[in-house]
């Protein structure tokens, strides 16, 4: 099949899925069943209009319309103890400088064997179990997007959008309130592939609703009761990373929701990743969903603080606010966010502003 024919076939398939996503009620689900095999699919699109100020020079604004995420999703079960999840993406399609001919990737390719509740095995390409913010679904962020504090290791560890190739074991205890995930991954490989593997782990306790899926919820729009604490680690060679988090999404006022999280990170690349300086970072998010108006105002704060005095000029704080407007829940929503970045401790980098509008379409 020629490349052009393949592209036309793919686009036709996406078009069919989009039409189904619009015509089928949000509560419905396209599911294919054959004996003990269940298969379902969906799409996710996030269109951004973004104005980002340069941190040097004239401090002009980069202006872009682009697809932040353009995903096709597949998942299913084979019997009662085998499942899979497969997801493609073409992230930042159309961003300046334009490159519309490349960027299509396999985002997730996860297979899971679940012989018991306390011992399950995952293998493939999936999110490294390190922090709750990194493991949150892109469909239900309280604010616009994942925090940059969660993606600091992406380049150095050769991760693909928080994901890596490997295996993990996981399980659930105490009536499914306590869960663990521990895995070994490729991480950064030397020319011969002789260096040590990357290892990571995550443990979480849910006080209210249990969260047993691959990804966690940011905001449940008043339909879930979430109160969780967690901690994680990430290491390869001399590099160390640690995280801790408290997250909540509590229904109030017959359909409203109070939501928030406080995420802490510590990174130290040491001799393994010398460009990851020793640092302590904090993310704080808060949101209130007003169900009658379908509006959710939110606030966010991020601080990146380096330990060594010679790196103090790299410290930076970010303040943001905005709102989500849910036309059809997470299936169709608008998000507007303003973000102000303020370098600290005598930095020569200038403060910057960023304003982003997002339209999200989701069907899964």
TABEL-V77972 format. One line per field, one symbol per residue. ss: DSSP state (2 for helix, 1 for strand, 0 for the rest). phi: phi as a letter, one per 30 degrees, with the letter a starting at -180 (. if undefined). psi: psi as a letter, one per 30 degrees, with the letter a starting at -180 (. if undefined). A space follows every 50 residues. Layout:
# TABEL-V77972
ss->???
phi->???
psi->???
This chain:
# TABEL-V77972
ss->00222222222222222222222000000011110011111111111111 11100000001111111111111111110001111111100010000000 00001111111110000001111111100002222100000000000222 00000000010011111111111000011111111000000000000111 11111100000000010000000001111111111100111111111111 11000111111111111100000000001111111111110000111111 11111100222222011111111111002221111111111110000000 01111111111110
phi->.dddddddddddddddddddddddeeddbdbcbbhccbbbbabbbbcccb bbddcbidhdcdbbcaddbbbcbbaabcicbbbbbbbcabdhdjddddad cbjdbddbbccbcbdbdcbbbcbkcadddbbdddcddddbedcdaddddd cecedddhdchicadlbbcbabbhhidcbbbbbbbeidcddcicddddba aabbbcdcddbcddccddbchicbccbbbaabbbaahddbbbbaabbbbc dbhhkdbcbaabccbbbadhddbddcdeabbbcbbbabccddcicbdbbb bbbcbcddddcdddebcbbbalacbcdbhddaacbbbcbccbdchidddd dbcbbbcbcccbba
psi->kleeeeeeeeeeeeeeeeeeeefkkfflkjkkkjcgkkkllalkkjkkjk jkkkglbfhlkkkkkljekjkkkkllkjafgkllkkkllikhjfkkkkif flfkljekikkkkielffjlkkkbjlkkjeleefgkkffgkeaelkkfff gegeeeghljhfllkaklkllklihgekllkklkleakkaefgflllkkl lkkkkkfckkjglellkdkghgfljkjkkllllkkkbfkkkklkkkkkjk klhhflkkllljkkkkkjfbfeiffjlklkkkkkkklkkjeefhkjklll kkkjjkekefgfffkkkkkllakkjjehbfejlkkkkkkkkjklhgkfkl lllkkkkkkkkkj.
